[in-house]
Amino acid sequence: MARLKPLPRSQRLILGRKLNRGHDVSRRDDDVKDISVGLMDVDAAIMYYFNEVIKPTAIEQGETIKVPVLYSNPERWKSVKKDGYLRDTKRQIITPLIVFKRSSMAKDDSMPIDKTDANDPKNFYTFEKRFTQKQRYDQFAVQQGLIPTKEIYTVAMPDFMTLTYECIIWTAYIEQMNKIVELINYSDGSYWGEPGKFKFKVNIESFEDATEFGDNERIIKTTFGFSFRGYLIPESFNNYINTQKAFTPRSVNVVDETNLSVSSLYRPDRRAQDIRIFGTGGGSAPGGLGSATDFIRGVSSGVGVETQDLEFTNTFGGATMYIMRGNGEPSSSVDIKAIINQGYANRALSMKMASYSGSDSGSTYPGHLDYSLASGSSFSVTLDSGYKISAGSVKVQVNGVDLYSHLAQTQKTVPAEFWVSGSVSEPSSSIVINKNITDATSGIDLIKTDKVIINYQQMKK
């Protein structure tokens, strides 16, 4: 018989899964149990809730007795259905008594989450073990900048099911039955199960009362059904354990040349682990396409100060194309293509408009006391703190008619009809509308009822 050749590593499979030895983690000293939820766990949750939470009792001859609760196997349930009651080993009718059984099981369509494939689950619950030996404090790890390893467990997504149960209660007296039914009805909508373990929500349907006779005895009987919204997951399937163990990396080393020193990519206060990138800068540009760090340079205001700004280029060590400022506000001429935030754009890049009437100025008409001494009618606009009027951006309308100004709007000579007071380097917050001169070729004498609209843009001083 010819010897079979070994399969290539890319084709090796284990139970339908690709071989990955990185996922093989020893569970030898592991104290975390494999998680599984079966039908017995659901039945046990019902039994626990009846006995330890509802605690049904009945008064017999002045004594309070605990009502027994039994899970009915097929033989016992057939006897109950045939005779209408249950007998003990001495052939005596047992009262009071509670018996329940599971009658059906169906997929819960209200929960669309699924494991996707039982042979190779894709969706998991993930939880972290609070403390392990690998998380203990280590002085060497601190000096080397290593991150404490976290122990992670993943559990395949369970199947969400709706389980239906039937329950029968027998008592000797109606008063006993009323007390038991009241307790059970009050627990409707709650989660049944043992504290610290799996719990399932219960919906109780209607109660049906009946009175029967057996062995010349009257028996009070109540039947009701309830549904359990639970979930099922086996401990293993196809020899694959559904609970897997993994560890987070202690460090991530990026093998590349870089001049950018990034001390932390994630903030611990945001529930993310620190990742430190270690690299050494080279004196020459590497061959081929460089990494992202070749085109991004961190800019710090001083030694030991955290990087605030980022410079972008398109070649290794090339000239700065644009800068991303940490505060989102350009501060120099190289910031022409800077990335800015919305607050800065609203302050510096949007046109503002101010509306006035002629009476808002201190010298509005020729008969005013100060009009002969003034250059014209002055209007003050509102500026944000640290900002000035952007010369060349001002537009003035009087009664809907645009007024003329020089290109350098701080000049007030003829034929300018308005100008910005102050110097070219430091314009003030005032706009002056020139008064009319003798040749009537420029300027305007405002009256109180004139409507003045001033549009302007501000910039940082």
Sine and cosine of phi, psi and omega as CSV:
sin_phi,cos_phi,sin_psi,cos_psi,sin_omega,cos_omega
0.00,0.00,0.75,-0.66,-0.03,-1.00
-0.93,0.37,0.60,-0.80,0.01,-1.00
-0.98,0.20,0.73,-0.68,0.00,-1.00
-0.97,0.23,0.68,-0.73,0.05,-1.00
-0.97,0.25,0.57,-0.82,0.04,-1.00
-0.92,0.39,0.56,-0.83,0.02,-1.00
-0.95,0.30,0.54,-0.84,0.12,-0.99
-0.88,0.47,0.41,-0.91,-0.04,-1.00
-0.86,0.51,-0.56,0.83,-0.03,-1.00
-0.93,0.36,-0.28,0.96,-0.04,-1.00
-0.95,-0.30,-0.03,1.00,-0.02,-1.00
-0.96,0.27,0.74,-0.68,-0.02,-1.00
-0.80,-0.61,0.53,-0.85,0.12,-0.99
-0.84,-0.55,0.95,-0.32,0.02,-1.00
0.82,0.57,0.67,0.74,0.04,-1.00
1.00,0.09,0.01,1.00,0.00,-1.00
-0.92,-0.38,0.52,-0.85,0.07,-1.00
-0.93,0.37,0.62,-0.78,-0.02,-1.00
-0.94,0.33,0.82,-0.57,0.07,-1.00
-0.63,-0.78,0.99,-0.17,-0.05,-1.00
-0.93,0.37,-0.26,0.97,0.06,-1.00
-0.91,0.40,-0.34,0.94,0.02,-1.00
-1.00,-0.05,-0.08,1.00,0.00,-1.00
-0.99,0.11,0.98,-0.22,-0.02,-1.00
-0.88,-0.48,0.74,-0.67,-0.03,-1.00
-0.92,0.38,0.67,-0.74,0.06,-1.00
-0.92,-0.39,0.38,0.92,-0.14,-0.99
-0.88,0.48,-0.76,0.65,-0.04,-1.00
-0.97,-0.24,0.40,0.92,-0.07,-1.00
-0.99,0.14,0.77,-0.64,0.04,-1.00
-0.98,-0.18,0.11,0.99,0.06,-1.00
-1.00,-0.01,0.86,-0.52,-0.05,-1.00
-0.98,0.20,0.49,-0.87,0.11,-0.99
-0.92,0.38,0.75,-0.66,-0.10,-1.00
-0.99,0.11,0.75,-0.66,0.08,-1.00
-0.49,-0.87,0.56,-0.83,0.05,-1.00
-0.73,-0.68,0.89,-0.46,-0.01,-1.00
-0.89,-0.45,-0.03,-1.00,0.01,-1.00
-0.90,0.43,-0.54,0.84,0.04,-1.00
-0.91,0.42,-0.56,0.83,0.05,-1.00
-0.91,0.41,-0.62,0.78,0.02,-1.00
-0.92,0.39,-0.71,0.71,0.04,-1.00
-0.89,0.46,-0.62,0.79,0.01,-1.00
-0.92,0.39,-0.56,0.83,0.04,-1.00
-0.90,0.43,-0.63,0.78,0.04,-1.00
-0.92,0.40,-0.71,0.71,-0.01,-1.00
-0.88,0.48,-0.68,0.74,0.00,-1.00
-0.90,0.44,-0.68,0.73,-0.07,-1.00
-0.92,0.39,-0.62,0.79,0.05,-1.00
-0.89,0.45,-0.73,0.68,-0.13,-0.99
-0.99,0.17,-0.55,0.83,-0.15,-0.99
-0.95,-0.32,-0.27,0.96,-0.02,-1.00
-0.91,-0.42,-0.86,0.52,0.03,-1.00
-0.92,0.38,-0.69,0.73,0.03,-1.00
0.76,0.65,0.91,0.42,-0.02,-1.00
-0.92,0.38,0.72,-0.70,0.02,-1.00
-0.72,-0.70,0.31,-0.95,0.05,-1.00
-0.59,-0.81,0.49,-0.87,-0.01,-1.00
-0.99,-0.17,0.87,-0.49,0.02,-1.00
-0.84,-0.54,0.89,-0.45,0.03,-1.00
0.78,0.62,0.70,0.72,0.07,-1.00
0.99,0.14,-0.01,1.00,0.01,-1.00
-0.91,-0.40,0.62,-0.79,0.04,-1.00
-1.00,-0.02,0.87,-0.50,-0.03,-1.00
-0.89,-0.46,0.49,-0.87,0.02,-1.00
-0.99,0.13,0.75,-0.66,0.00,-1.00
-0.98,0.20,0.85,-0.53,0.01,-1.00
-0.94,0.33,0.56,-0.83,0.02,-1.00
-0.86,-0.51,0.80,-0.60,-0.06,-1.00
-0.81,-0.59,0.60,-0.80,0.19,-0.98
-1.00,0.00,0.78,-0.63,-0.12,-0.99
-1.00,-0.02,0.88,-0.47,0.14,-0.99
-0.98,0.21,0.14,-0.99,-0.07,-1.00
-0.84,0.54,-0.64,0.76,-0.01,-1.00
-0.91,0.41,-0.70,0.71,-0.01,-1.00
-0.91,0.41,-0.65,0.76,-0.02,-1.00
-0.92,0.39,-0.57,0.82,0.05,-1.00
-0.90,0.43,-0.64,0.77,0.03,-1.00
-0.91,0.42,-0.64,0.77,0.01,-1.00
-0.90,0.43,-0.70,0.72,-0.02,-1.00
-0.92,0.40,-0.54,0.84,-0.04,-1.00
-0.97,0.23,-0.75,0.67,-0.08,-1.00
-1.00,-0.03,-0.42,0.91,-0.04,-1.00
1.00,0.01,-0.02,1.00,0.02,-1.00
-0.38,-0.92,0.03,-1.00,-0.04,-1.00
-0.83,-0.56,0.66,-0.75,-0.01,-1.00
-0.94,-0.35,0.40,-0.92,0.09,-1.00
-1.00,-0.01,-0.15,-0.99,-0.04,-1.00
-0.92,0.40,-0.35,0.94,0.04,-1.00
-1.00,-0.09,0.25,0.97,0.04,-1.00
0.91,0.42,0.43,0.90,0.05,-1.00
-0.99,-0.15,0.61,-0.79,0.04,-1.00
-0.93,0.37,0.75,-0.66,-0.03,-1.00
-1.00,-0.02,0.89,-0.45,0.15,-0.99
-0.57,-0.82,0.63,-0.78,-0.11,0.99
-0.97,0.23,0.36,-0.93,-0.07,-1.00
-0.33,-0.94,0.55,-0.83,0.10,-1.00
-0.82,-0.58,0.80,-0.61,0.02,-1.00
-0.79,-0.61,0.68,-0.73,0.05,-1.00
-0.66,-0.75,0.39,-0.92,0.05,-1.00
-0.50,-0.87,0.40,-0.92,0.06,-1.00
-1.00,0.08,0.78,-0.62,-0.07,-1.00
-0.96,-0.29,-0.50,0.86,-0.01,-1.00
-0.38,-0.93,0.24,-0.97,0.00,-1.00
-0.51,-0.86,0.73,-0.68,-0.05,-1.00
-0.59,-0.81,0.36,-0.93,0.04,-1.00
-0.93,0.37,0.68,-0.74,0.03,-1.00
-1.00,0.08,0.97,-0.23,-0.05,-1.00
-0.95,0.31,-0.27,0.96,0.01,-1.00
-0.97,0.23,-0.16,0.99,0.03,-1.00
-0.91,-0.41,0.99,-0.11,-0.07,-1.00
-0.97,0.24,-0.13,0.99,-0.04,-1.00
-0.94,0.35,0.67,-0.74,-0.02,-1.00
-0.52,-0.85,0.35,-0.94,0.02,-1.00
-0.96,0.29,-0.23,0.97,0.03,-1.00
0.99,0.17,-0.83,0.55,-0.04,-1.00
-0.59,-0.81,0.85,-0.52,-0.01,-1.00
-0.91,0.41,-0.53,0.85,0.01,-1.00
-0.95,0.31,-0.48,0.88,0.00,-1.00
-0.51,-0.86,0.99,0.16,-0.07,-1.00
-0.84,0.54,0.60,-0.80,-0.01,-1.00
-0.94,-0.35,-0.43,0.90,-0.01,-1.00
-0.95,-0.31,0.66,-0.75,-0.09,-1.00
-0.65,-0.76,0.46,-0.89,0.32,-0.95
-1.00,0.01,0.67,-0.75,0.01,-1.00
-0.83,-0.56,0.74,-0.68,0.07,-1.00
-0.64,-0.77,0.37,-0.93,-0.08,-1.00
-0.92,-0.40,0.69,-0.72,0.10,-1.00
-0.96,0.26,0.74,-0.67,-0.17,-0.99
-0.90,0.43,-0.65,0.76,-0.03,-1.00
-0.58,-0.82,0.71,-0.71,0.11,-0.99
-0.67,-0.74,0.17,-0.98,0.04,-1.00
-0.90,0.43,-0.45,0.89,0.00,-1.00
-0.98,0.22,-0.18,0.98,0.01,-1.00
-0.99,-0.13,-0.04,1.00,-0.07,-1.00
-0.93,0.37,0.37,-0.93,-0.06,-1.00
-0.94,0.35,0.73,-0.68,-0.03,-1.00
-0.70,-0.72,0.87,-0.49,-0.05,-1.00
-0.89,0.45,-0.59,0.80,0.01,-1.00
-0.90,0.43,-0.67,0.74,0.00,-1.00
-0.90,0.45,-0.59,0.81,0.02,-1.00
-0.91,0.41,-0.68,0.74,-0.01,-1.00
-0.92,0.39,-0.54,0.84,-0.02,-1.00
-1.00,0.03,-0.05,1.00,0.00,-1.00
0.95,0.31,0.47,0.88,0.00,-1.00
-1.00,0.09,0.55,-0.84,-0.03,-1.00
-1.00,-0.02,0.70,-0.71,0.08,-1.00
-0.84,0.54,0.75,-0.66,-0.01,-1.00
-0.96,0.28,0.68,-0.73,0.04,-1.00
-0.96,-0.27,0.66,-0.75,0.00,-1.00
-1.00,-0.06,0.89,-0.45,-0.12,-0.99
-0.92,-0.39,0.65,-0.76,0.08,-1.00
-0.84,-0.54,0.68,-0.73,0.05,-1.00
-0.87,-0.50,0.69,-0.72,0.00,-1.00
-0.83,-0.55,0.76,-0.65,0.01,-1.00
-0.86,0.51,0.55,-0.83,-0.01,-1.00
-0.89,0.46,0.76,-0.65,-0.02,-1.00
-0.98,0.22,0.13,-0.99,0.14,-0.99
-1.00,-0.04,0.86,-0.51,0.01,-1.00
-0.99,0.10,0.81,-0.59,-0.13,-0.99
-0.79,-0.61,0.37,-0.93,0.17,-0.99
-0.90,-0.44,0.91,-0.42,-0.03,-1.00
-0.96,-0.29,0.72,-0.70,-0.03,-1.00
-0.94,-0.33,0.71,-0.71,-0.01,-1.00
-0.82,-0.57,0.47,-0.88,0.14,-0.99
-0.91,-0.41,0.62,-0.79,-0.04,-1.00
-0.67,-0.74,0.64,-0.77,0.03,-1.00
-0.79,-0.61,0.69,-0.72,0.03,-1.00
-0.87,-0.49,0.73,-0.68,0.10,-1.00
-0.85,-0.52,0.70,-0.72,0.13,-0.99
-0.64,-0.77,0.21,-0.98,0.02,-1.00
-1.00,0.03,-0.38,0.92,-0.09,-1.00
-0.71,-0.70,0.47,-0.89,0.01,-1.00
-0.91,0.41,-0.59,0.81,0.00,-1.00
-0.88,0.48,-0.64,0.77,0.05,-1.00
-0.90,0.43,-0.67,0.74,-0.01,-1.00
-0.89,0.45,-0.66,0.75,-0.02,-1.00
-0.86,0.51,-0.69,0.72,-0.02,-1.00
-0.89,0.46,-0.67,0.75,-0.03,-1.00
-0.94,0.35,-0.70,0.72,-0.01,-1.00
-0.90,0.44,-0.61,0.79,0.01,-1.00
-0.88,0.47,-0.68,0.74,0.01,-1.00
-0.91,0.41,-0.70,0.72,-0.02,-1.00
-0.92,0.40,-0.68,0.73,-0.02,-1.00
-0.89,0.45,-0.56,0.83,-0.02,-1.00
-0.93,0.37,-0.42,0.91,-0.03,-1.00
-0.99,0.10,0.04,1.00,-0.01,-1.00
-0.88,0.47,0.70,-0.71,0.03,-1.00
1.00,0.07,-0.08,1.00,0.01,-1.00
-1.00,0.00,0.13,-0.99,0.01,-1.00
-0.99,-0.14,0.87,-0.49,-0.03,-1.00
-1.00,-0.05,0.66,-0.75,0.03,-1.00
0.48,-0.88,0.13,-0.99,-0.03,-1.00
-1.00,0.09,0.68,-0.74,0.02,-1.00
-0.85,0.52,0.67,-0.74,-0.02,-1.00
0.99,0.11,-0.04,1.00,0.02,-1.00
-0.81,-0.59,-0.26,-0.97,-0.06,-1.00
-0.96,0.29,0.68,-0.74,0.04,-1.00
-0.81,-0.59,0.48,-0.88,-0.08,-1.00
-0.69,-0.73,0.64,-0.77,-0.02,-1.00
-0.98,0.18,0.67,-0.74,-0.08,-1.00
-0.88,-0.47,0.69,-0.72,0.13,-0.99
-0.86,-0.51,0.89,-0.45,-0.05,-1.00
-1.00,-0.05,0.73,-0.68,0.02,-1.00
-1.00,0.01,-0.26,-0.96,-0.10,-0.99
-0.95,0.32,0.43,-0.90,0.05,-1.00
-0.99,-0.16,0.66,-0.75,0.05,-1.00
-0.86,-0.51,0.85,-0.52,-0.05,-1.00
-0.99,-0.16,0.52,-0.86,0.04,-1.00
-0.41,-0.91,0.45,-0.89,0.07,-1.00
-0.86,-0.51,0.82,-0.57,-0.05,-1.00
-0.81,-0.59,0.27,-0.96,0.01,-1.00
-0.83,-0.56,0.72,-0.70,0.05,-1.00
-0.56,-0.83,0.79,-0.61,-0.07,-1.00
0.81,0.58,0.68,0.74,0.01,-1.00
0.88,0.48,0.42,0.91,0.05,-1.00
-0.87,-0.50,0.61,-0.79,0.06,-1.00
-1.00,0.09,0.72,-0.69,0.00,-1.00
-0.82,-0.58,0.79,-0.61,0.07,-1.00
-1.00,0.01,0.81,-0.58,-0.09,-1.00
-0.78,-0.62,0.71,-0.70,0.07,-1.00
-0.77,-0.64,0.75,-0.66,0.02,-1.00
-0.88,-0.47,0.69,-0.72,0.07,-1.00
-0.51,-0.86,0.34,-0.94,0.06,-1.00
-0.86,-0.52,0.44,-0.90,0.05,-1.00
-0.55,-0.84,0.47,-0.88,-0.02,-1.00
-0.92,-0.39,0.58,-0.81,-0.03,-1.00
-0.91,-0.41,0.84,-0.55,0.10,-1.00
-0.99,-0.14,0.99,-0.14,-0.09,-1.00
-0.79,-0.61,-0.29,-0.96,-0.02,-1.00
-0.51,-0.86,0.45,-0.89,-0.05,-1.00
-0.75,-0.66,0.69,-0.73,0.09,-1.00
-0.48,-0.88,0.83,-0.56,0.02,-1.00
-0.97,0.24,0.36,-0.93,0.03,-1.00
-0.91,0.42,-0.60,0.80,0.04,-1.00
-0.53,-0.85,0.39,-0.92,0.05,-1.00
-0.59,-0.81,0.80,-0.60,-0.02,-1.00
0.83,0.56,0.67,0.74,0.02,-1.00
0.89,0.46,0.37,0.93,0.04,-1.00
-0.89,-0.46,0.84,-0.55,-0.01,-1.00
-0.96,0.28,0.77,-0.63,-0.04,-1.00
-0.98,0.22,-0.20,0.98,0.07,-1.00
-0.97,-0.25,0.89,-0.45,-0.04,-1.00
-0.90,-0.44,0.46,-0.89,-0.06,-1.00
-0.89,-0.47,0.59,-0.81,0.01,-1.00
-0.46,-0.89,0.26,-0.97,0.03,-1.00
-0.81,-0.59,0.58,-0.81,0.09,-1.00
-0.98,0.21,0.47,-0.88,-0.02,-1.00
-0.94,0.35,0.54,-0.84,0.05,-1.00
-0.99,0.16,-0.44,0.90,0.05,-1.00
-0.35,-0.94,0.36,-0.93,0.07,-1.00
-0.81,-0.58,0.89,-0.45,0.00,-1.00
-0.97,-0.25,0.84,-0.55,0.04,-1.00
-0.99,-0.14,0.92,-0.40,-0.03,-1.00
-1.00,0.08,1.00,-0.09,-0.03,-1.00
-0.22,-0.98,0.39,-0.92,0.08,-1.00
-1.00,0.04,0.71,-0.71,-0.03,-1.00
-0.43,-0.90,0.56,-0.83,0.14,-0.99
-0.98,-0.19,0.00,1.00,-0.03,-1.00
-0.99,-0.10,0.83,-0.55,0.04,-1.00
-0.98,-0.22,0.95,-0.32,0.02,-1.00
-0.94,-0.34,0.94,-0.35,-0.08,-1.00
-0.98,0.20,-0.48,0.88,-0.04,-1.00
-0.39,-0.92,0.76,-0.65,0.04,-1.00
-1.00,-0.08,-0.37,0.93,-0.04,-1.00
-0.76,-0.65,0.56,-0.83,-0.01,-1.00
-1.00,-0.01,0.78,-0.62,0.03,-1.00
-0.89,0.45,-0.51,0.86,-0.01,-1.00
-0.96,0.30,-0.11,0.99,0.09,-1.00
-0.97,-0.23,0.39,0.92,0.07,-1.00
0.86,0.51,0.65,0.76,0.07,-1.00
-0.75,-0.66,0.49,-0.87,-0.06,-1.00
-0.99,0.16,0.43,-0.90,0.08,-1.00
-0.98,0.22,0.65,-0.76,0.12,-0.99
-0.80,-0.60,0.86,-0.51,-0.01,-1.00
-0.97,-0.24,0.71,-0.71,0.01,-1.00
-0.95,-0.32,0.84,-0.54,-0.02,-1.00
-0.95,-0.31,0.74,-0.67,-0.01,-1.00
-0.39,-0.92,0.33,-0.94,0.03,-1.00
-0.83,-0.56,0.73,-0.68,-0.02,-1.00
-0.97,0.25,0.63,-0.78,0.01,-1.00
-0.98,-0.21,0.38,-0.93,-0.03,-1.00
-1.00,0.09,-0.27,0.96,-0.02,-1.00
-0.78,-0.62,0.40,-0.91,-0.01,-1.00
-0.95,0.31,0.71,-0.70,0.02,-1.00
-0.95,0.32,0.40,-0.92,0.03,-1.00
-0.96,0.28,0.45,-0.89,0.04,-1.00
0.99,0.17,-0.23,-0.97,-0.03,-1.00
-0.97,0.24,0.79,-0.62,0.00,-1.00
-0.97,0.24,0.17,-0.98,0.03,-1.00
-0.99,0.11,0.02,-1.00,-0.02,-1.00
-0.88,0.47,-0.54,0.84,-0.04,-1.00
-0.94,0.33,-0.26,0.97,0.06,-1.00
-0.95,0.30,-0.35,0.94,-0.09,-1.00
-0.92,-0.39,0.05,1.00,0.03,-1.00
-0.78,-0.63,0.81,-0.59,0.01,-1.00
-0.86,-0.51,0.76,-0.65,0.07,-1.00
-0.98,0.18,0.65,-0.76,-0.02,-1.00
-0.88,-0.48,0.84,-0.54,0.01,-1.00
-0.90,-0.44,0.51,-0.86,-0.01,-1.00
-0.98,0.19,-0.15,0.99,-0.01,-1.00
-0.01,-1.00,0.15,-0.99,0.00,-1.00
-0.92,0.40,0.75,-0.66,0.02,-1.00
0.99,0.15,0.00,1.00,0.01,-1.00
-1.00,-0.08,0.71,-0.70,-0.03,-1.00
-0.87,0.48,0.63,-0.78,0.02,-1.00
-0.86,0.50,0.77,-0.63,-0.02,-1.00
-0.92,-0.39,-0.64,0.77,-0.09,-1.00
-0.92,-0.38,0.42,-0.91,0.04,-1.00
-0.81,-0.59,0.75,-0.66,0.07,-1.00
-0.98,-0.20,0.67,-0.74,-0.03,-1.00
-0.91,-0.42,0.64,-0.77,0.07,-1.00
-0.65,-0.76,0.06,-1.00,0.00,-1.00
-0.89,-0.46,0.02,1.00,0.08,-1.00
-0.69,-0.73,0.35,-0.94,0.00,-1.00
-0.90,0.43,0.87,-0.49,0.00,-1.00
0.94,0.34,0.29,0.96,-0.07,-1.00
-0.98,0.20,0.01,-1.00,-0.01,-1.00
-0.94,0.34,0.43,-0.90,-0.02,-1.00
-0.94,0.33,0.81,-0.59,0.05,-1.00
-1.00,0.02,-0.73,0.69,0.12,-0.99
-0.37,-0.93,0.23,-0.97,-0.11,-0.99
-0.84,-0.55,0.68,-0.73,0.14,-0.99
-0.98,-0.21,0.96,-0.29,-0.01,-1.00
-0.98,0.22,0.64,-0.77,-0.01,-1.00
-0.88,0.47,-0.58,0.82,0.00,-1.00
-1.00,-0.04,-0.01,1.00,0.06,-1.00
0.98,0.22,0.23,0.97,-0.02,-1.00
-0.83,-0.55,0.87,-0.50,0.05,-1.00
-0.87,0.50,0.54,-0.84,-0.04,-1.00
-0.71,-0.71,0.02,1.00,0.00,-1.00
-0.48,-0.88,0.06,-1.00,-0.05,-1.00
-0.93,0.36,-0.38,0.93,0.01,-1.00
-0.98,0.19,0.01,1.00,-0.01,-1.00
-1.00,-0.07,0.36,0.93,-0.06,-1.00
-0.86,0.51,-0.61,0.79,0.00,-1.00
-0.96,-0.28,0.51,0.86,-0.06,-1.00
-0.95,0.32,0.43,-0.90,0.14,-0.99
-1.00,0.02,0.83,-0.55,-0.10,-0.99
-0.89,-0.46,0.29,-0.96,0.05,-1.00
-0.99,-0.10,0.16,-0.99,-0.09,-1.00
-0.92,0.38,-0.57,0.82,0.00,-1.00
-0.88,0.48,-0.68,0.73,0.02,-1.00
-0.92,0.40,-0.65,0.76,0.00,-1.00
-0.88,0.48,-0.65,0.76,0.00,-1.00
-0.92,0.40,-0.56,0.83,-0.04,-1.00
-0.99,0.17,-0.69,0.72,-0.21,-0.98
-0.94,-0.33,-0.38,0.92,-0.12,-0.99
-0.94,-0.35,-0.01,1.00,0.02,-1.00
-0.95,-0.32,0.58,-0.82,0.04,-1.00
-0.98,0.21,0.68,-0.73,0.04,-1.00
-0.95,-0.31,0.45,-0.89,-0.04,-1.00
-0.76,-0.65,0.69,-0.72,0.06,-1.00
-0.78,-0.62,0.70,-0.71,-0.02,-1.00
-0.93,-0.37,0.67,-0.74,-0.01,-1.00
-0.66,-0.75,0.23,-0.97,0.24,-0.97
-0.92,-0.40,0.26,-0.97,-0.02,-1.00
-0.85,0.53,-0.49,0.87,-0.03,-1.00
-0.96,0.29,-0.19,0.98,0.01,-1.00
-0.96,0.26,-0.19,0.98,0.02,-1.00
-1.00,-0.08,0.41,-0.91,-0.01,-1.00
-0.98,0.19,-0.28,0.96,0.00,-1.00
-0.66,-0.75,1.00,0.02,-0.21,-0.98
-0.98,-0.21,-0.35,0.94,-0.11,-0.99
-0.52,-0.85,0.36,-0.93,-0.11,-0.99
-0.85,0.52,-0.49,0.87,-0.04,-1.00
-0.98,0.19,-0.06,1.00,-0.03,-1.00
-0.94,0.34,0.51,-0.86,-0.08,-1.00
-0.87,0.50,-0.66,0.75,-0.08,-1.00
-1.00,-0.06,0.03,1.00,-0.13,-0.99
-0.92,0.39,-0.62,0.79,-0.03,-1.00
-0.92,0.39,-0.45,0.89,-0.01,-1.00
-1.00,0.03,-0.38,0.93,-0.08,-1.00
-1.00,0.07,0.38,-0.93,0.06,-1.00
-0.98,0.20,-0.36,0.93,-0.01,-1.00
0.17,-0.98,-0.37,-0.93,-0.02,-1.00
-1.00,-0.09,0.82,-0.57,-0.10,-1.00
-0.98,-0.21,0.68,-0.73,0.04,-1.00
-0.76,-0.65,0.73,-0.69,0.00,-1.00
-0.98,-0.18,0.72,-0.69,0.04,-1.00
-0.96,-0.26,0.34,-0.94,-0.03,-1.00
-1.00,-0.03,0.77,-0.64,0.01,-1.00
-0.84,-0.54,0.52,-0.86,0.11,-0.99
-0.94,0.34,0.40,-0.91,-0.03,-1.00
-0.88,0.48,0.74,-0.67,0.00,-1.00
0.99,0.11,0.14,0.99,-0.03,-1.00
-0.88,-0.48,0.39,-0.92,0.04,-1.00
-0.73,-0.68,0.18,-0.98,0.04,-1.00
-0.94,0.33,0.72,-0.69,0.08,-1.00
-0.98,0.19,0.95,-0.32,-0.04,-1.00
-0.88,0.48,0.73,-0.68,-0.04,-1.00
0.99,-0.15,-0.14,0.99,-0.02,-1.00
-0.98,-0.21,-0.06,1.00,-0.13,-0.99
-0.99,0.11,0.69,-0.72,0.07,-1.00
-0.73,-0.68,0.77,-0.63,-0.08,-1.00
-0.84,-0.54,0.71,-0.70,0.09,-1.00
-0.82,-0.58,0.67,-0.74,0.10,-0.99
-0.86,-0.52,0.89,-0.45,-0.04,-1.00
0.80,0.60,0.62,0.79,0.06,-1.00
1.00,0.07,-0.03,1.00,-0.03,-1.00
-0.97,-0.24,0.79,-0.62,0.01,-1.00
-0.95,0.31,0.67,-0.74,0.06,-1.00
-0.99,-0.14,0.46,-0.89,-0.07,-1.00
-1.00,-0.06,0.54,-0.84,0.11,-0.99
-0.57,-0.82,0.30,-0.95,0.11,-0.99
-0.93,0.36,0.32,-0.95,0.07,-1.00
-0.86,0.51,-0.68,0.73,0.16,-0.99
-1.00,0.06,0.99,-0.14,-0.21,-0.98
-0.95,0.30,-0.01,1.00,0.10,-1.00
-1.00,0.08,-0.10,0.99,0.05,-1.00
-1.00,0.08,0.71,-0.71,-0.09,-1.00
-0.91,-0.42,0.19,0.98,-0.05,-1.00
-0.97,0.25,0.32,-0.95,0.04,-1.00
-0.88,0.48,0.67,-0.74,0.21,0.98
-0.98,-0.18,0.44,0.90,-0.03,-1.00
-0.90,0.44,0.72,-0.69,0.03,-1.00
-0.99,-0.12,-0.31,0.95,0.14,-0.99
-0.50,-0.87,0.31,-0.95,0.01,-1.00
-0.42,-0.91,0.33,-0.94,0.01,-1.00
-0.99,-0.12,0.85,-0.53,-0.04,-1.00
-0.94,0.35,0.44,-0.90,-0.05,-1.00
0.96,-0.27,-0.19,-0.98,-0.02,-1.00
-0.98,-0.19,0.09,-1.00,0.01,-1.00
-0.90,0.44,-0.65,0.76,-0.03,-1.00
-0.98,0.21,-0.40,0.92,-0.06,-1.00
-0.61,-0.79,0.97,0.25,0.07,-1.00
-0.92,0.40,0.51,-0.86,0.01,-1.00
-1.00,0.01,-0.18,-0.98,-0.01,-1.00
-1.00,-0.10,0.27,0.96,-0.07,-1.00
-0.92,-0.40,0.65,-0.76,0.11,-0.99
-0.92,-0.38,0.78,-0.62,-0.04,-1.00
-0.92,-0.39,0.81,-0.59,0.11,-0.99
-1.00,-0.09,0.89,-0.45,-0.06,-1.00
-0.87,0.50,0.62,-0.79,0.09,-1.00
-0.99,0.16,0.34,-0.94,-0.06,-1.00
-0.93,0.36,0.64,-0.77,0.03,-1.00
-0.97,-0.26,0.02,-1.00,-0.16,-0.99
-0.89,0.45,-0.56,0.83,-0.04,-1.00
-0.99,0.16,-0.09,1.00,0.10,-0.99
0.87,0.50,0.43,0.90,0.00,-1.00
-1.00,-0.08,-0.24,0.97,0.02,-1.00
-0.46,-0.89,0.29,-0.96,0.02,-1.00
0.99,0.11,0.20,-0.98,-0.02,-1.00
-0.45,-0.89,0.67,-0.74,0.09,-1.00
-1.00,-0.04,0.96,-0.29,-0.04,-1.00
-0.96,0.28,0.51,-0.86,0.19,-0.98
-0.89,-0.45,0.17,-0.99,-0.13,-0.99
-0.89,0.46,-0.50,0.87,-0.09,-1.00
-1.00,0.02,-0.05,1.00,0.01,-1.00
-0.91,0.40,0.59,-0.81,0.04,-1.00
-0.98,-0.20,0.85,-0.52,-0.04,-1.00
-0.90,-0.43,0.79,-0.61,0.06,-1.00
-0.86,-0.52,0.81,-0.59,-0.01,-1.00
-0.88,-0.48,0.85,-0.52,0.12,-0.99
-0.96,-0.28,0.69,-0.72,-0.06,-1.00
-0.42,-0.91,0.28,-0.96,0.08,-1.00
-0.81,-0.58,0.63,-0.78,0.00,-1.00
-0.96,-0.28,0.37,-0.93,0.03,-1.00
-0.59,-0.81,0.33,-0.94,-0.02,-1.00
-0.93,0.36,0.56,-0.83,0.02,-1.00
-0.95,0.31,0.00,0.00,0.00,0.00
